[in-house]
Amino acid sequence: MTIHDADELRAVVREHYGKAATEAGSGCCGGSGDSSCGDQSSSSDPFGRKLYQIGDREVLPEAALAASLGCGNPTALAELRPGEVVLDLGSGGGIDVLLSARRVAPTGKAYGLDMTPEMHQLAQRNQAESGVTNAEFLFGTIENVPLPDDSVDVIISNCVVNLAADKGTVFREAFRVLRPGGRLAISDIVLRRPLPPELAELMGLWTGCIAGALPEGVCRDELRAAGFQEIDIDPTNVLSGADLGDMAGQLDPALIPPDLDVAAAVEELDGVVMSAFIRARKPS
C-alpha cells in the first residue's frame, strides 16, 4: 500500500496505533504483532525504547509501560524543572506525560496531545491509576495544537513527528505555543540520506516510523524555517541491517507490495536510519 494524501496517511496511522492501544504493547514504531518492541524484557531494542530508568518504570501503571511505542526518553532529554508547563506531541498511552508531570510538580503542568481515540482513553485511564493530578490529555492533531500562543515552556515528543505528513506545520505549531525562550526536546527517527522514492511511499514503512523520517539536514532546515535556534541533532542509535531485517518481519504484510524485494530494501537502508535526540529553542 502506498501513500496518496495526508488524510489517508492519518487514517492508517490512527488505525495502527488504535490497535496498539487496545492490545497495549502489541504494536509500535518498527513493528506490529508480537514483537520485541513491545516487550520491555527483550534484549532487542533498535529504537532505544529502554532509555527509561528503573525508578521511572516503578511509578507508572503497567499499561502505560506496555503502550510506550517511542524511540527514546524525551523526559530525560528535556531537563524538566518544577513549575514548568510541558506539552507532549503524540502522547500515546501517556508515559512521558505522567513522568513529566511528576518532574514539574507541584506547580507545573503536563499536557498530552494525541489524535487516536483509543490512545487518548488509555492515557486517561493510566492517569487515574497513577494518581497524577497535574496532567491533562487533549484530543487533536499535532498539526493543530489546541493551546494558546506562548503557553508552554517545553515541548517533548517520542517518535511521533515522523508520522506527520507535514513536518513544517508541526514545527511551526510547536514554535507558536512555546513561550519565548522555550525549548523543543524530542526523540525521533532521522535519516542519513533520503530514501528511494519506492520506499518512501510505502505505508508500511510510514507506520513503522521510517518512511516519514526526515533526512538530518532537512530536519535542521525545517526547524530553522519555523523560527527555532540552537538546533542540535544527536544520534543515539543507528539501525543495522539485522535490526531492519527483524523489523521487516514484524510489518503488516497488507502494507507491503507483493513485488517488493524486502531483502534488497533492507540492504538499501542499512546504516541510513537512526534514532536521535533533537533539541532546539525559541528565541527569547
N, C-alpha and C positions, 0 to 999 in steps of 0.2 A: 504493500500500500504506500503510495507516495502522497506528498503534501500538495494541496491545491490552494488553500487560502487559510487565513488566520482563524476564522470561525471553525473550520474543520479541525485544525490543529488543537484549538482549545477544547473542542468536544472530545477528541480522542484522549487528550491529557486528563481531562476531568473523569472520563470513564476509567482510565488506567489507575489513577490514584484513588478514585472512589472504591474500586475493588480492593486496593491495598488497605484502605481504611477498614472495610468490613471484614477483611481477613488479616487483621493487623500483623504486619511483618511479612506478608506473603508476596509483596511486590515492591520494587524500589528502583532508583536510578541504577541502570545497568542490568535489570533483570525482571523476571516475573516468574511466578511459580515458586516452588520450594527451593530458594536459592540461598547462598551463603550471605548475601547482603541483608537478609532478614534474620540472621542468626548471630546474636552477639557472642556466642561461644566459638564460632568458626574462626580458624586462623586466616582464612582468605578475606582480605579487606582492601581491594584495589582502590576504592574511593576514599579511604581514610575515615570511615564512619566511627571507628573506635577511639577517636581522639577525646572522648569524654572520660573524665576521671571516675574512679570507683565511687568517690564521695558524691558526685553529681548523680550517678545512677541510683544510688541508695535512697535519694529523697524524691524520686519520681515514680509514678504508677507504672506497673509493668506494661500496660497498654501503650503508654507514651513512648517507652523504650522500643517496643516492638514495631511501632509505626514510624520510627526515626529512619527516614529514607534519604538522608543527605550525603554529603561528601566532605565532612569536616566538623569543626566545632566553632561556629562563629561567636558563641558567647565568651569563649576564651580569647579569641582574636580581638573582640571589641573593647576589652579592658573596661567593663562597666563599673560605674560608681554610684553610690547611694544618691537618690534624688533625681536621677536621670529618667527621661522618657525614651523608651525603646520601641521600635517597630520591626517586626519580623515579616518580611515579604514571602508569602507562601509558607505559612506556619504549620501546615500539616496537622499531625497529632498533638502539637503544642510543646514538644520537649524543650525547644530553645526559648520559647516564651516563658515557660514556667521557671526555667533556670535563670533567665534574665530578670524576672520579677523578684526572685529571691535576692539577686545581687544589687538591685536598685532600691530595695526596701530600706526603711519603712515609708519614705515619702515619694519614691519614684513609682513609675508605672510601666508595664509592658503590654503592647498591643500585638496581636497576631492577625494576619490577613490571609485568607485562603478562599479560592473560588469553588472548591469541591464540597458539596453539602455534607457528604459522609465524613470528610476530614474535619470540617467545622464542628459537627456534632461530636465527633470523637474528642476533639480538643476541649470542648466544654465539659464533657464527662471527666476527662483527665484532670481538668482544673478543679472540679468539685471534689474528686477523690484526693487530690494533693493538698487541699486546704489553702491554696494560694488565693488571696483576695485582691491583690493589686495587679491583676491581669484582665484583659478584655479581648475576646476574639471577634473579629469583624469578618463579614462575608462580602467578598468582592474580588476584583482582579487587581493585580499589581500594576496594570497599565492605567488604573483609575482609582487611586487610593482615597478612601472616604475619610480623610482627615484634613484639617485646615492647613494653610501655608504656615511655615515656620513654627511647627508644633512639636517637633521630635528632635531629641538630641543625638540619637544613634539609630541607624538602620542596619539590621542584620538580615541575612538570608542564607539558606542552606541548600544549595544545588537546585535552585528554582528559576533564577533569571534565564538560564539556558533554555528553559521550556517556553519562554515567551516568544511570540513571533516578531515583536518589535522591541528590541532591547533599548533603542534610543528613547522610546516613550517611557519605559520603565525607569531609566536613569534620570530622565527629566522630572518624573513624578517624585522620585526619591529626593532629588535636589529641591523640589518645591516644598515638600513637607519638612525638610530639615531646617533647623534654626541656623542662623549664621554661625559659623564655626563648628557646626555639627559634622558628624563623621559617618561614613559608609564603611562597613566591615563585614564582608560576605565571604562565604565559602562557595566555590562553584567550579565548573569544568571549563577549561580554556584549551585552545589548540595551538600547537606549534606552527601549523600552516593550515590553510583552508582545505576542506575535504573535497574530493572529486564530486562533481555535480550528481552523479548517480547514487552516491552515498548520502549526500547532504539532503536529498529529497525523500529518503526513506523514513516513514513514520515510526517504524520500529526503533530506529536509531535516535529519533527525537524523544520518544518516551523513555529511552534508555539513557538520556542526558548527554548524548554525544553529538548528534547531527545539528542540534541547536546551539552548541557551544561556539563562542566567538574565538577567532584567532587572537593571540595575545595583543598584537599591535592594534587590531580593530577595537578590541575591548578598551584599550587606553584612549583611542580616538573618540569613541562613543562617550566615555566618561568626561573627557575634556570638552567635548561639544556640549554636554549637558551643563557645564559650568564648574565641574569639580577640579580641585587642585591636589597636590601632594599624592599623586596616584602611584600605588605600588602593587605589583602582582608577584606574589611569592609562591612558586610551585611547591606543593607538598608531596606529590607522588605522580610519577609518570607511568602510565599503563603499558605493560609489556604485551607481547603477542599472546603469551599464556593467559594473562588477565583477560584480554579481549576475547580469546577463544572460549574461556569459561562463560563470559557474559553472553556471547553469541548463542551458546547453548541454552540460555535462560530466556531469550526473547520469545515473544508470542509468534509462532510460525505464521499466523494470519497476517502479520505486519511485514513479512519478508517475501519479496517477489520470488517465485519459484525458479527463475532463471539467474538469480544472484549467486555468484561464486563466493560463498562465505569465507572459505579459506583464503582466497585472494584478497577479500576485503579486510580480513584480519591482518594479513601481511602489509597491506597498504597503510593501515592505521598504527602499526607497531611503533611506539615511541612518539606518536603525534598527540595523543590525548593525555591531559594531565589535570589533576585536581589542584586547586590553588586558593590561597588567601588573597582577597582583593580588597585593598584599602584605598580610601580617598576622603577628601574633606571639602566641605562647602566653605568658601572664603568668609572670614569674619566681617 
